[in-house]
Amino acid sequence: MDKVFIKGLLVRGIIGVNEWERKRAQDILINVTVFTDTRRAGETDDIQDSVDYSKLARQLQTHAETAARFTVEALANDLVRICLENKRVTKAIVRVEKPGAVRFSRSVGVEVERSRDE
């Protein structure tokens, strides 16, 4: 299966369980891999036959910036559902990270993997 990916999508949103985290937006780093068949798009060279990664990135960004989730797990599950709403996507892997959330670590986060048949 072919893959389309979005790497290092940096957004700012409310995420976290602590009171201070609920008051101001934080950096959220999103990485996405969606599984799709790119043969038709390769033949037609038409964006309508492919997963439009620009449109998908905007959808993910908009949701992450407005969802105000408490947990990274909840946000990751939201985003993987958005990916699977695209009829061309059969499977998606979404990684959501909070850079600098834990002292002495570069980042912490969650990665979820879902397929259309789940």
HUFEN-V433532 format. One record per residue. N is the residue number from 1. RES is the residue in three letters. PHI is phi in radians with two decimals (NA if undefined). Layout:
n/res/phi
N/RES/PHI
N/RES/PHI
//
This chain:
n/res/phi
1/MET/NA
2/ASP/-1.42
3/LYS/-2.29
4/VAL/-2.09
5/PHE/-2.28
6/ILE/-2.18
7/LYS/-2.04
8/GLY/1.27
9/LEU/-1.29
10/LEU/-1.73
11/VAL/-2.21
12/ARG/-2.18
13/GLY/-2.75
14/ILE/-1.47
15/ILE/-2.71
16/GLY/2.38
17/VAL/-1.77
18/ASN/-1.37
19/GLU/-0.99
20/TRP/-1.14
21/GLU/-1.26
22/ARG/-1.47
23/LYS/-1.69
24/ARG/-2.51
25/ALA/-1.15
26/GLN/-2.11
27/ASP/-1.21
28/ILE/-2.29
29/LEU/-1.85
30/ILE/-2.11
31/ASN/-2.19
32/VAL/-2.35
33/THR/-2.21
34/VAL/-2.01
35/PHE/-1.75
36/THR/-2.74
37/ASP/-1.73
38/THR/-1.67
39/ARG/-1.04
40/ARG/-1.08
41/ALA/-1.06
42/GLY/-1.17
43/GLU/-1.36
44/THR/-1.54
45/ASP/1.00
46/ASP/-2.06
47/ILE/-1.02
48/GLN/-1.12
49/ASP/-1.71
50/SER/-2.31
51/VAL/-1.46
52/ASP/-1.38
53/TYR/-1.17
54/SER/-1.17
55/LYS/-1.13
56/LEU/-1.08
57/ALA/-1.05
58/ARG/-1.11
59/GLN/-1.10
60/LEU/-1.13
61/GLN/-1.08
62/THR/-1.02
63/HIS/-1.14
64/ALA/-1.08
65/GLU/-1.37
66/THR/-2.06
67/ALA/-1.24
68/ALA/0.89
69/ARG/-1.40
70/PHE/-1.45
71/THR/-2.06
72/VAL/-1.13
73/GLU/-1.05
74/ALA/-1.13
75/LEU/-1.12
76/ALA/-1.05
77/ASN/-1.18
78/ASP/-1.01
79/LEU/-1.19
80/VAL/-1.17
81/ARG/-1.12
82/ILE/-1.06
83/CYS/-1.04
84/LEU/-1.32
85/GLU/-1.20
86/ASN/-1.31
87/LYS/-1.09
88/ARG/-1.47
89/VAL/-1.58
90/THR/-1.75
91/LYS/-2.72
92/ALA/-2.50
93/ILE/-2.10
94/VAL/-2.18
95/ARG/-2.06
96/VAL/-2.08
97/GLU/-2.22
98/LYS/-1.97
99/PRO/-1.07
100/GLY/1.28
101/ALA/-1.26
102/VAL/-2.10
103/ARG/-0.95
104/PHE/1.26
105/SER/-2.12
106/ARG/-1.25
107/SER/-2.88
108/VAL/-2.34
109/GLY/3.09
110/VAL/-2.41
111/GLU/-2.12
112/VAL/-2.12
113/GLU/-2.30
114/ARG/-2.39
115/SER/-2.11
116/ARG/-1.00
117/ASP/-1.46
118/GLU/-1.50
//
